[in-house]
Amino acid sequence: MTLKRWLSRSLLGVLAVSGFTLATTTAIAQTTDGLTIFGGVDSEFRLSYYIDNNERRSSDARYYLRVAGRKVTQEVLELQVNYPEEFEEEGGHFSKTRIELREGNGRGGATIDVDEIIVNEEANIFEIYPTEPIAANSSFVIVLHDVRNPNRYGNHFFLLDALYQGGPLREFVGVWPLEVSAE
């Protein structure tokens, strides 16, 4: 048996014993907080997400940017999401008319009313102003509908800041390490 064949069988045996497959790892990255082996976003700052129609150049992708209640320590008055310049440079795009705020986990439940959503494409920021403050320890989901995915695969880090009740400045909440155009 050649060394190359022995290494291949050994690696497959280790993967089989550990229960990990490439498909399982990809699914975990898109549906949970994920698993970081080397580098990446620290687990305390990583936010979970899910993407529907996650294909290159898809114009009907939907991003579910989740925020667990444990990340929301006080009532939230404003949300600000920063997205990377590369997202739009690679052909990615979304519209403020198709951004929604929902209660709960997963893909979200009831819609949370918002007064205004401001998209500043020059600064790569969008801001969400809920009509009523989001209660402390409440999970919510920011849903981006009809997103046009970038032309090629990439990791795009969307950052979340929140203005809490009584706070003078927005505070960093976490990062969604989006794996976009993966399929």
C-alpha positions, -999 to 999 in steps of 0.1 A, spaced: 0 0 0 14 34 -10 19 62 15 -6 83 -3 -33 56 -1 -26 49 35 -29 86 44 -62 89 25 -77 59 43 -64 71 77 -79 105 72 -112 90 61 -112 68 92 -105 97 115 -134 117 99 -157 87 101 -149 81 138 -153 118 147 -186 120 128 -176 151 108 -181 154 71 -176 183 47 -214 187 42 -221 187 80 -194 213 86 -210 236 59 -245 232 74 -232 240 109 -216 272 97 -248 285 83 -273 275 110 -255 279 143 -228 300 160 -203 277 142 -170 261 151 -137 280 148 -105 259 148 -79 285 138 -85 322 140 -118 338 131 -143 356 153 -142 349 190 -172 328 201 -184 355 225 -188 380 195 -201 355 169 -237 359 159 -256 331 141 -273 334 107 -290 315 79 -291 323 42 -318 310 18 -308 307 -19 -272 311 -11 -259 308 -47 -237 331 -67 -255 360 -84 -288 349 -69 -312 379 -68 -337 363 -44 -314 354 -15 -327 360 20 -304 366 50 -316 359 85 -292 377 109 -300 363 143 -293 379 177 -297 358 208 -314 373 238 -282 367 259 -264 393 237 -291 420 244 -283 431 280 -306 462 280 -334 477 260 -323 485 225 -333 518 209 -313 516 176 -295 490 156 -266 497 132 -253 470 108 -219 476 90 -213 455 60 -180 452 41 -173 473 10 -163 441 -8 -199 429 -6 -210 456 -31 -178 456 -51 -184 419 -59 -220 427 -71 -239 422 -38 -268 445 -31 -299 449 -9 -327 475 -6 -339 493 25 -375 485 15 -368 448 19 -353 449 54 -375 435 83 -371 431 120 -387 400 136 -391 386 171 -377 353 181 -351 328 168 -346 309 136 -363 327 108 -381 348 133 -418 352 143 -439 383 145 -427 415 128 -413 442 151 -426 476 139 -399 501 129 -401 539 125 -373 541 99 -346 522 81 -317 542 67 -293 526 42 -261 546 36 -244 528 7 -214 552 8 -206 543 44 -218 506 40 -242 509 69 -278 505 75 -296 516 106 -329 503 121 -350 524 144 -377 502 161 -410 520 171 -407 506 206 -375 496 224 -365 459 220 -367 444 255 -336 432 273 -329 395 269 -351 393 238 -340 374 207 -346 390 173 -338 385 137 -329 411 110 -342 397 77 -328 410 44 -352 400 16 -343 399 -21 -306 402 -16 -285 400 -47 -255 378 -38 -220 387 -49 -206 373 -81 -183 349 -63 -179 331 -30 -165 349 0 -167 355 37 -183 388 46 -183 401 81 -214 421 90 -210 440 123 -238 449 147 -238 479 171 -267 488 193 -278 519 212 -291 508 246 -316 527 267 -296 553 287 -264 548 267 -247 578 251 -231 558 222 -237 527 202 -220 496 216 -206 466 197 -228 436 200 -212 410 176 -203 398 141 -221 377 116 -193 359 97 -214 353 65 -203 326 41 -219 340 10 -224 323 -24 -213 290 -9 -235 267 -31 
